[in-house]
């Protein structure tokens, strides 16, 4: 009897352990016995319309695991809000797989909204080195890198060639050309994404990083922004608006508005993601064949881009977690990653694609982009990243519109970020 009771206790412990394992990781069991079935994939608006046709390939070969694509607004802030609302829904969420901005991984993982993932299910060793770090939190993998990104400086190579000058590699060169050459050709000098939304956080972080500074340390527990480098970076942006080589209209630009201004032939220099190069170079564009791209400049040479892109994560409430993992492995396969670039104009995470001669002929910026990705830095990691970003947007906006000095802006940033982090 003692043996039977001991065996019964052992079986009970085993059942508890196995149940916990199934509930905590991708590939856990569910009603169909193997974690497989239909999925819903949520993503920000697909600006190039590539993702639907790409998922049709999966649906044809996986009829029992069909994916329904849900496109949320193309604004990062609005997409974040809708995803967060769904994930807080106490298990009744609509979304199984989430295509999330790389900087939401820490927040979503800390909140318990997404599942930890087994590293051995995904080809992490084939990815560009920096991108994997964006998918981790507290030492664990919570997402799979899907596309990466780094900011580039696009420029009118026809205009610079006519003037006999090289594209800028420092802030001083950029300022000089934006002040002198741009007006002579009826162009605005320089623009980025300066509307108060996530794009302004990115542009501000790049300016601070390029000057050698930082915003937060660790997983957001240390505020490091109060530095001469941060004052120099924010001062660069504020000076541009004050002196006019950043047009005031650029204070209303997001990615699309800034891309359109460049594509319409109204800008000499533009900071944007590589998709803007592809779209502005397409047949029928007023600037097709007239565009060049170089890494972002900094005070004394090449600057530092923020690492952009998106990661795929599995909702804690996903109905079919094994199918979710299988879909993510499919979307990060070499064949599909190639289509992500050729159909979607989005930078793949697979390292070997950046050295493919055929792709380089079609996308001449790939070597420059690879260099920018390998030297890029992530946005500040924090479980409260949405609050961190809102603070950066508000403070930098005031500096760029002249409502505060760069020095006062940095002091305010340090105070408000300390309040957000609880320190």
C-alpha positions as CSV (number, residue, x, y, z in Angstrom):
1,X,0.0,0.0,0.0
2,X,2.9,2.4,0.8
3,X,4.3,1.7,-2.7
4,X,0.9,2.4,-4.3
5,X,0.5,5.6,-2.4
6,X,4.1,6.7,-3.3
7,X,3.5,5.8,-6.9
8,X,0.2,7.8,-6.8
9,X,2.0,10.8,-5.4
10,X,4.7,10.5,-8.0
11,X,2.2,10.3,-10.8
12,X,0.4,13.4,-9.4
13,X,3.7,15.3,-9.3
14,X,4.5,14.2,-12.9
15,X,1.1,15.4,-14.1
16,X,1.5,18.8,-12.4
17,X,4.9,19.3,-13.9
18,X,3.8,18.2,-17.4
19,X,0.7,20.5,-17.2
20,X,2.9,23.4,-16.2
21,X,5.3,22.7,-19.0
22,X,2.5,22.6,-21.6
23,X,1.0,25.8,-20.3
24,X,4.3,27.7,-20.3
25,X,6.0,27.0,-23.5
26,X,5.3,27.0,-27.3
27,X,4.3,23.6,-28.4
28,X,2.2,22.9,-25.3
29,X,-0.9,20.7,-25.8
30,X,-4.4,22.0,-26.2
31,X,-7.8,20.7,-27.2
32,X,-6.6,19.0,-30.4
33,X,-3.9,17.2,-28.6
34,X,-0.9,18.6,-30.5
35,X,-1.2,22.4,-30.3
36,X,-2.0,22.8,-33.9
37,X,-4.9,24.6,-35.6
38,X,-5.9,27.9,-37.2
39,X,-4.1,31.1,-36.2
40,X,-4.6,34.8,-36.3
41,X,-1.6,37.0,-37.0
42,X,-1.8,40.7,-36.0
43,X,0.5,43.2,-37.5
44,X,0.8,46.9,-38.1
45,X,-0.5,48.1,-41.5
46,X,1.4,46.5,-44.4
47,X,2.6,49.5,-46.4
48,X,3.8,47.5,-49.3
49,X,1.1,44.9,-49.4
50,X,3.4,41.9,-49.4
51,X,2.4,39.9,-46.3
52,X,-1.1,38.7,-47.5
53,X,0.3,37.0,-50.6
54,X,3.2,35.6,-48.6
55,X,0.8,34.0,-46.1
56,X,-1.2,32.4,-48.9
57,X,1.8,30.1,-49.5
58,X,1.5,28.9,-46.0
59,X,-2.2,28.5,-46.2
60,X,-2.0,26.4,-49.3
61,X,0.4,23.9,-47.7
62,X,-1.1,24.0,-44.2
63,X,-4.9,23.8,-44.7
64,X,-5.5,22.8,-41.1
65,X,-3.4,25.7,-39.8
66,X,-4.7,28.5,-41.9
67,X,-3.6,32.0,-40.9
68,X,-6.0,35.0,-40.8
69,X,-4.1,38.3,-41.2
70,X,-5.3,41.2,-39.1
71,X,-3.8,44.6,-40.1
72,X,-3.8,47.2,-37.4
73,X,-3.1,50.9,-38.1
74,X,0.3,51.7,-39.6
75,X,1.0,54.1,-36.7
76,X,3.2,52.2,-34.2
77,X,1.5,53.9,-31.2
78,X,-2.0,52.9,-32.4
79,X,-0.9,49.4,-33.1
80,X,0.7,49.1,-29.7
81,X,-2.5,50.3,-28.0
82,X,-4.7,47.8,-29.9
83,X,-2.3,44.9,-29.2
84,X,-2.0,45.8,-25.5
85,X,-5.8,46.0,-25.2
86,X,-6.2,42.6,-26.8
87,X,-3.5,41.0,-24.6
88,X,-5.0,42.3,-21.4
89,X,-8.3,40.7,-22.3
90,X,-8.1,37.9,-19.7
91,X,-7.7,35.0,-22.2
92,X,-10.3,36.1,-24.7
93,X,-7.8,37.8,-27.0
94,X,-8.2,37.6,-30.8
95,X,-4.5,37.4,-31.6
96,X,-2.3,34.3,-31.6
97,X,0.9,35.5,-33.3
98,X,2.0,39.1,-32.9
99,X,4.3,41.0,-35.3
100,X,5.6,43.5,-32.7
101,X,8.1,46.3,-32.9
102,X,11.4,45.1,-31.6
103,X,11.3,47.4,-28.7
104,X,8.0,46.0,-27.3
105,X,9.5,42.6,-26.5
106,X,10.7,43.6,-23.0
107,X,7.4,45.3,-22.1
108,X,5.2,42.4,-23.4
109,X,7.4,39.8,-21.7
110,X,7.5,41.6,-18.4
111,X,3.7,41.9,-18.5
112,X,3.3,38.2,-19.1
113,X,1.5,38.8,-22.4
114,X,3.8,36.6,-24.6
115,X,5.3,33.1,-24.1
116,X,9.0,32.2,-23.7
117,X,10.3,30.3,-26.6
118,X,12.7,27.4,-27.0
119,X,15.8,28.6,-28.8
120,X,16.4,25.3,-30.6
121,X,13.2,25.6,-32.7
122,X,14.5,28.6,-34.7
123,X,17.6,29.3,-36.8
124,X,19.0,32.0,-34.6
125,X,22.6,31.3,-35.7
126,X,21.9,32.4,-39.3
127,X,20.6,35.8,-38.3
128,X,22.6,39.1,-38.2
129,X,24.2,39.2,-34.8
130,X,22.5,42.3,-33.2
131,X,18.9,41.3,-34.0
132,X,18.7,38.4,-31.6
133,X,19.2,40.7,-28.6
134,X,16.0,42.5,-29.5
135,X,14.0,39.3,-29.0
136,X,15.3,38.6,-25.4
137,X,14.3,39.7,-22.0
138,X,15.9,38.8,-18.7
139,X,18.1,36.3,-20.4
140,X,15.2,34.4,-22.1
141,X,14.0,34.3,-25.7
142,X,10.5,35.7,-26.0
143,X,10.2,36.4,-29.7
144,X,11.8,35.5,-33.0
145,X,13.4,38.2,-35.2
146,X,11.4,38.6,-38.4
147,X,12.7,41.7,-40.1
148,X,15.4,44.1,-39.1
149,X,16.0,47.7,-40.0
150,X,18.4,50.6,-39.6
151,X,18.1,54.2,-40.6
152,X,19.9,55.4,-43.7
153,X,20.6,58.9,-45.0
154,X,19.0,59.1,-48.4
155,X,20.3,61.9,-50.7
156,X,19.8,63.3,-54.2
157,X,22.9,62.0,-55.9
158,X,22.1,64.0,-59.0
159,X,22.2,67.3,-57.1
160,X,25.4,66.5,-55.3
161,X,27.0,65.3,-58.5
162,X,26.1,68.6,-60.2
163,X,27.8,70.5,-57.3
164,X,30.8,68.2,-57.3
165,X,30.5,67.2,-53.7
166,X,30.4,63.9,-51.8
167,X,27.5,62.8,-49.6
168,X,27.9,63.9,-46.0
169,X,29.6,61.8,-43.4
170,X,29.5,64.2,-40.4
171,X,26.8,66.5,-39.0
172,X,28.9,69.6,-40.0
173,X,28.9,68.4,-43.6
174,X,25.2,67.7,-43.6
175,X,24.4,71.1,-42.1
176,X,26.6,72.9,-44.6
177,X,25.1,71.2,-47.7
178,X,21.5,71.5,-46.3
179,X,22.0,75.3,-45.8
180,X,23.8,76.1,-49.0
181,X,23.1,73.5,-51.8
182,X,19.5,72.7,-51.0
183,X,18.2,76.3,-51.4
184,X,20.1,76.7,-54.7
185,X,18.1,73.8,-56.1
186,X,14.7,74.9,-54.6
187,X,14.9,72.0,-52.0
188,X,14.4,71.7,-48.3
189,X,17.6,70.6,-46.5
190,X,17.0,67.7,-44.2
191,X,14.1,65.8,-42.6
192,X,13.4,62.8,-40.5
193,X,10.3,61.7,-38.6
194,X,9.6,64.5,-36.2
195,X,5.9,64.3,-35.4
196,X,5.5,63.3,-31.7
197,X,5.1,59.6,-32.0
198,X,7.5,56.6,-32.0
199,X,9.4,58.0,-35.0
200,X,10.5,61.0,-33.0
201,X,11.8,58.7,-30.2
202,X,13.9,56.9,-32.8
203,X,15.3,60.0,-34.4
204,X,16.1,61.5,-31.0
205,X,17.8,58.3,-29.8
206,X,19.9,58.2,-33.0
207,X,21.1,61.7,-32.4
208,X,22.0,60.9,-28.8
209,X,23.7,57.6,-29.7
210,X,25.6,59.2,-32.6
211,X,27.1,61.7,-30.2
212,X,28.2,58.9,-27.9
213,X,25.4,59.1,-25.3
214,X,22.7,56.8,-24.0
215,X,19.2,57.1,-22.5
216,X,18.7,54.1,-20.2
217,X,21.1,51.4,-19.0
218,X,20.4,47.7,-18.4
219,X,16.8,46.7,-18.6
220,X,15.7,50.3,-17.9
221,X,16.7,50.4,-14.3
222,X,19.4,53.2,-14.8
223,X,18.8,56.6,-16.3
224,X,21.9,57.7,-18.2
225,X,20.7,60.5,-20.4
226,X,22.1,63.4,-18.4
227,X,25.3,63.9,-20.4
228,X,27.1,66.3,-22.7
229,X,26.5,63.8,-25.5
230,X,22.7,63.9,-25.1
231,X,22.8,67.7,-25.0
232,X,24.8,67.7,-28.3
233,X,22.5,65.2,-30.0
234,X,19.3,67.0,-29.0
235,X,21.0,70.3,-29.8
236,X,21.7,69.1,-33.4
237,X,18.0,68.6,-34.0
238,X,16.9,71.8,-32.3
239,X,19.5,73.8,-34.2
240,X,18.3,72.5,-37.5
241,X,14.8,73.8,-37.0
242,X,15.9,77.1,-35.5
243,X,18.3,77.7,-38.4
244,X,15.9,76.5,-41.1
245,X,17.8,73.6,-42.7
246,X,15.2,71.4,-41.1
247,X,11.9,72.8,-42.4
248,X,9.2,73.4,-39.8
249,X,6.8,71.4,-41.9
250,X,9.0,68.4,-41.1
251,X,7.7,68.6,-37.5
252,X,4.5,67.0,-38.8
253,X,6.3,64.2,-40.7
254,X,6.0,60.4,-40.0
255,X,7.6,57.8,-42.3
256,X,5.2,58.2,-45.1
257,X,5.0,62.0,-45.1
258,X,8.8,62.3,-45.1
259,X,9.2,59.7,-47.8
260,X,6.6,61.4,-50.0
261,X,8.4,64.8,-49.6
262,X,11.6,63.2,-50.8
263,X,10.0,61.2,-53.5
264,X,8.2,64.3,-54.8
265,X,11.6,66.0,-55.2
266,X,11.2,68.5,-52.3
267,X,14.2,67.3,-50.1
268,X,17.9,67.0,-50.5
269,X,18.5,64.7,-47.5
270,X,16.2,62.3,-45.7
271,X,16.6,60.0,-42.7
272,X,14.3,57.0,-43.2
273,X,14.2,53.2,-43.3
274,X,15.3,51.4,-46.5
275,X,11.7,50.9,-47.8
276,X,11.7,54.6,-48.6
277,X,14.7,54.0,-51.0
278,X,12.8,51.2,-52.7
279,X,9.5,53.1,-53.1
280,X,11.1,56.4,-54.2
281,X,13.3,54.5,-56.8
282,X,10.3,52.7,-58.4
283,X,9.4,53.4,-62.0
284,X,7.4,56.5,-62.4
285,X,8.9,58.2,-59.3
286,X,10.1,61.8,-60.0
287,X,13.5,60.9,-58.3
288,X,13.9,57.4,-59.7
289,X,17.6,56.8,-60.6
290,X,18.6,59.9,-58.6
291,X,18.9,58.5,-55.1
292,X,21.9,57.5,-53.1
293,X,22.2,56.1,-49.5
294,X,24.9,56.3,-46.9
295,X,25.0,55.5,-43.2
296,X,23.7,58.2,-40.9
297,X,26.3,60.9,-40.1
298,X,27.5,61.7,-36.6
299,X,29.5,64.6,-35.1
300,X,32.9,63.2,-36.3
301,X,32.1,60.5,-38.8
302,X,29.4,57.8,-39.2
303,X,26.7,57.9,-36.6
304,X,24.7,55.2,-34.9
305,X,21.3,54.1,-36.1
306,X,18.6,52.7,-33.9
307,X,17.9,49.1,-34.6
308,X,14.5,48.8,-36.0
309,X,12.3,46.0,-37.4
310,X,9.9,43.6,-35.9
311,X,9.8,40.3,-34.0
312,X,7.2,37.5,-34.0
313,X,5.8,36.6,-30.6
314,X,3.2,34.1,-29.4
315,X,0.4,35.4,-27.2
316,X,0.1,33.8,-23.8
317,X,-3.5,33.0,-24.8
318,X,-2.7,31.5,-28.2
319,X,-5.1,28.7,-29.1
320,X,-2.6,26.6,-31.1
321,X,1.0,27.4,-29.8
322,X,2.7,24.6,-31.8
323,X,1.2,26.0,-35.1
324,X,2.4,29.4,-34.0
325,X,6.0,28.2,-33.6
326,X,5.8,26.4,-37.0
327,X,4.5,29.5,-38.7
328,X,7.4,31.6,-37.2
329,X,10.0,29.1,-38.4
330,X,8.4,29.3,-41.8
331,X,8.5,33.1,-41.9
332,X,12.2,33.1,-40.9
333,X,13.2,30.4,-43.4
334,X,15.7,31.5,-46.1
335,X,13.2,31.2,-48.9
336,X,10.6,33.4,-47.2
337,X,13.1,35.9,-45.9
338,X,14.2,36.4,-49.5
339,X,10.6,37.2,-50.4
340,X,10.3,39.6,-47.4
341,X,13.0,41.6,-49.2
342,X,12.0,41.2,-52.8
343,X,8.2,41.6,-52.3
344,X,8.0,43.7,-49.2
345,X,11.2,45.9,-49.5
346,X,11.9,45.0,-45.8
347,X,15.4,44.1,-44.6
348,X,15.6,40.4,-43.8
349,X,17.3,39.0,-40.6
350,X,19.2,36.2,-42.5
351,X,22.8,37.3,-42.8
352,X,23.7,35.5,-46.0
353,X,21.1,37.5,-48.0
354,X,23.1,40.7,-47.6
355,X,26.0,39.1,-49.6
356,X,23.9,37.7,-52.4
357,X,25.1,39.3,-55.7
358,X,21.7,39.0,-57.4
359,X,20.0,40.8,-54.5
360,X,22.7,43.5,-54.3
361,X,22.1,44.3,-58.0
362,X,18.4,44.7,-57.3
363,X,18.9,46.5,-53.9
364,X,22.2,48.4,-54.1
365,X,21.8,49.7,-50.6
366,X,22.2,46.3,-49.0
367,X,25.9,46.5,-48.1
368,X,25.3,49.9,-46.6
369,X,22.3,48.6,-44.7
370,X,24.3,45.6,-43.4
371,X,27.0,48.0,-42.1
372,X,24.3,50.1,-40.4
373,X,22.6,47.1,-38.8
374,X,25.8,45.7,-37.4
375,X,26.7,49.0,-35.8
376,X,23.1,49.9,-34.7
377,X,21.9,50.1,-31.1
378,X,18.5,49.2,-29.7
379,X,16.2,51.7,-28.2
380,X,16.2,51.8,-24.4
381,X,15.0,48.5,-23.0
382,X,12.3,48.9,-20.4
383,X,9.2,47.1,-19.1
384,X,7.6,50.6,-19.2
385,X,8.9,51.4,-22.7
386,X,5.6,53.0,-23.8
387,X,6.0,55.6,-21.0
388,X,9.7,56.0,-21.8
389,X,8.9,56.8,-25.4
390,X,6.1,59.3,-24.6
391,X,8.5,61.2,-22.3
392,X,11.2,61.3,-25.0
393,X,8.7,62.5,-27.6
394,X,7.3,65.3,-25.4
395,X,10.7,66.6,-24.2
396,X,12.4,66.5,-27.6
397,X,9.4,68.1,-29.3
398,X,9.7,71.1,-26.9
399,X,13.4,71.4,-27.7
400,X,12.8,71.3,-31.5
401,X,10.0,73.9,-31.4
402,X,12.1,76.2,-29.2
403,X,10.0,75.9,-26.1
404,X,13.1,74.7,-24.1
405,X,16.8,74.7,-24.6
406,X,18.7,71.4,-25.2
407,X,20.2,71.7,-21.8
408,X,16.9,72.1,-20.1
409,X,15.4,69.3,-22.2
410,X,18.1,66.9,-21.0
411,X,17.6,67.8,-17.3
412,X,13.9,67.3,-17.7
413,X,14.4,64.0,-19.5
414,X,16.5,62.7,-16.6
415,X,13.9,63.7,-14.0
416,X,10.9,62.3,-15.9
417,X,12.6,59.0,-16.9
418,X,13.7,58.5,-13.3
419,X,10.0,58.9,-12.3
420,X,8.9,56.4,-14.9
421,X,11.5,53.8,-13.7
422,X,10.6,54.4,-10.1
423,X,14.1,55.6,-9.2
